[in-house]
Amino acid sequence: MKDLRNFKGEKMLHRADDINSSFWAYDSENLSKDRQLCLLDNVQFIYELALAQLELQSLGAKFEMTNGLREFSLLGAIDEEKLLKRLAYFKYVRGNPTDYFKIIQNNRTKSVNQYLTHWIYPYKGKFHPQMVRALLNIIGLEPGETVLDPFIGSGTTAVEAELLGVNCIGFDISPLCVLQSRVKTESIDVLPQIIEWKEEIQKAMSLPLFNSAGKTLDEVISSIPGEKEQNFYKMAKMVAISDNARRGREFNNAFLKNLELMFSSVSDYAKIVQKLNLKLGLIDIKTGDSRALPLENESIDGIITSPPYSIALDYVSNDAHALEELGYDLSEIREEFVGVRGKGEKRIDLYNQDIKKSLEEMHRVLKPHRYAAIIIGNAMYLGKEVKTTEFIIDYCEKIGFRLVKNIDKIIFGLYNIMQKENILIFQKI
Ligand SMILES: C[S@@+](CC[C@H](N)C(=O)[O-])C[C@H]1O[C@@H](n2cnc3c(N)ncnc32)[C@H](O)[C@@H]1O
């Protein structure tokens, strides 16, 4: 099978390495290795530079940006080991490669962000994992502490917390999200057991349809005793269903190809954990409603989350094929989702009510003085801009949060369409 690791991301990094010495030669400061901090080559946006500086501050480093903007000069003493272990936006600290730089080399896709298990399932509206790693640093979460994401979606917060040794509690109303978040973070616990089932699964795939002599794919999957192992194969099936529905790929081929990629990604994960001697965070992902969290008051050390952007994306229709396959009734499930209930103006009222309840819950479960990072954007509905960002800031300040940072995250997407989101960091007062 073709090894996908050498795709765009790594190639770009190597090319940048090759041209590094001449390209950055204009940097008059010509930093010596022992003072130097160097940004990763994929850092392109102003918000990323802002987060890079905030994570350095949070990790106790004093620094100065140099003329080249990509290299920072360290001022005074630093905890070098901590910086190497935790930083998200940096490639080198004093000439040594960071853990993150090593982690992102393990990428089986063409997208720089979809390293390790992040790529599993094409979920729309995923967080940028590097941003989440930086936010975990910025809001001061130490290994062993707990971050909550009450809208866990595709599990980005969970994977990044796990890698940093931070525990993560995640909820989502969508069983598909719970399944993918669990598979991305839990398969590493049972990799040998997962591999034991490979042959039988492949055998089931080669059976002609309606052949009663052998077991069908579904029968084999449901006969797997361990939940984590069974979830892995259920997810592989979901990825293939999505490939088939969205890209017209033949199901069997898509299934077998994705299965190989999933094996490789989980084994990459296991290898890098060993190589970097990572102590993984504990992960607990459940189906649940952000408006009524089954958590004790003041039990959480930090929150990183992104609620649905008003009515921007209909998560139920978007994943209809997979949710139906998992046996859910779409009209029933729809009633629990924030942002898709009701029609016309009523939909916005219901969204606002649901978001208020979710914010109150976040405030209730967070420990005093700790931080909640909320990533949100405004959406267009019925020809008008729905000002969700302003609404969230106002309401959070009413219920006892103080806005400490509001970072514009402006990016240009396909066809030069501007996408503006905000990274809001609140402190519970
Ligand atoms: C913007 S997405 C989160 C994406 C996530 N940050 C990621 O990296 O994949 C919002 C999520 O909220 C979930 N959601 C909608 N209503 C919910 C509710 N009442 N309780 C919990 N989750 C809900 C949706 O299923 C969706 O996965």
The ligand as an ORCA input file, in Angstrom:
! r2SCAN-3c Opt
* xyz 0 1
  C     -19.279     23.043     15.971
  S     -19.567     21.366     16.323
  C     -18.227     20.927     17.348
  C     -17.046     20.511     16.553
  C     -15.862     20.131     17.408
  N     -15.263     21.264     18.054
  C     -14.821     19.376     16.591
  O     -13.641     19.666     16.660
  O     -15.212     18.466     15.856
  C     -20.943     21.417     17.392
  C     -21.419     20.087     17.932
  O     -22.488     20.309     18.844
  C     -23.282     19.128     18.876
  N     -24.550     19.414     19.550
  C     -25.671     19.980     19.059
  N     -26.613     20.068     20.012
  C     -26.071     19.555     21.144
  C     -26.546     19.382     22.479
  N     -27.777     19.715     22.838
  N     -25.699     18.827     23.393
  C     -24.439     18.445     23.048
  N     -23.969     18.563     21.795
  C     -24.757     19.127     20.854
  C     -23.371     18.749     17.410
  O     -23.684     17.373     17.264
  C     -21.952     19.092     16.915
  O     -21.159     17.937     16.948
*
